[in-house]
Amino acid sequence: MKQYAMGIDVGGTKIAAGIVNRSGEVVSFIHSATLAEQKPQFVIDSIVNVYTELLNKTKIKQNELEGVGIGFAGTVNGHAGIVYVSSNLSEWCNMPLRDIVSEKLGITVILENDANVFALGEHMFGAGIGTKNMCYVCFSTGYGLGIIIDGKLYTGHTGTAGELSHIVVEPGGHDCTCGKKGCMMTYASGLGISRMVYERIENGEETILSKYVTSERNRVPGEYVAEAAQSGDRVAIEIIKTAGFYFGLGLSYLVQLFNPELIVIGGGLTRIGDLLMKTTYESYYNTVQSELADSVKFKQWELEDEGGIIGAASLFF
């Protein structure tokens, strides 16, 4: 039994990789920026580069690794090793990412949705230790969900269970990157927050966020919106409250559908803080069935950004 595996977390704004031991400790770490408009070949080359750099950085050799786990931000069939589509990264369509990377690296690769690997990491080594039924939600570029049922990661018939981002919450609403209208992600995500910034500015509303918009409609980071809200910008405050409402609505769906004992809340946008989370919990309690409202505990992620790396490596553990 080998003591290490590598975990690679591929998101809309970064690729992070780490070598992880069987105790869930990241013994070496590296990351690089990636951009949502880049083509798949750029992302694949970046995965190969961080893998090579990480091995070069350590004394651990490839034959000491069980393999490489990849958590990918998109609709993923992990069983088949295929990325069906990604809302965060462009031009992905039925891409056999697992086999492509495995061939390039010469090592066994397991592919899974990024929120799923975060859920696995938190369940094995973080906030969810000891639970049998839990959910992990990731409020970041998208709105991800990973599900643990009876102590095991649940991925469904085609490996795509948990696509909370693409549940329609406003029929006929705003266009989503998946091609539908009114999906959760168009309101509750980094992409949704950016969309709302552009919409409010195009409607002629005054906001300090105007300095961040571009003719190419580059994404306005949630951190900038949070800073504007903290300075009292009305538009920014209202956008964050809207995102929080739908974030909380999603939590109520999880309790109604899965009756988990624990929901772990993570993702970079949770760092927005009280303005977001106060609205989120108000929305949750206003929309969940009252008899179920207190049936679940909420915890913040413990592994934080390393959770994706630890969880991806833990696919081998």
Buried (B, 14 or more C-beta within 10 A) or exposed (E): EEBBBBBBBBBBBBBBBBBBBBEBEBEBBBBEEBBBEBEBEBBBEBBBBBBEEBBEEBEBEBEBBBBBBBBBBBBBBBBBBBBBBBBBBBBBEEBBBBBBBBEBBEBBBBBBBBBBBBBBBBBBBBBBEEBBBBBBBBBBBBBBBBBBBEEEBBBEEBBBBBBBBBBBBEEEBBEBBBEBBBBBBBBBBBBBBBBBBBEBBEEEBEBBBEEBBEEEEBBBBBEBBBBBBBEEBEBBBBBBBBBBBBBBBBBBBBBEEBEBBBBBBBBBBBEBEEBBBEBBBBBBBEBBEEEEBEEBEBBEBBBBBBBBBBBBBBBBB
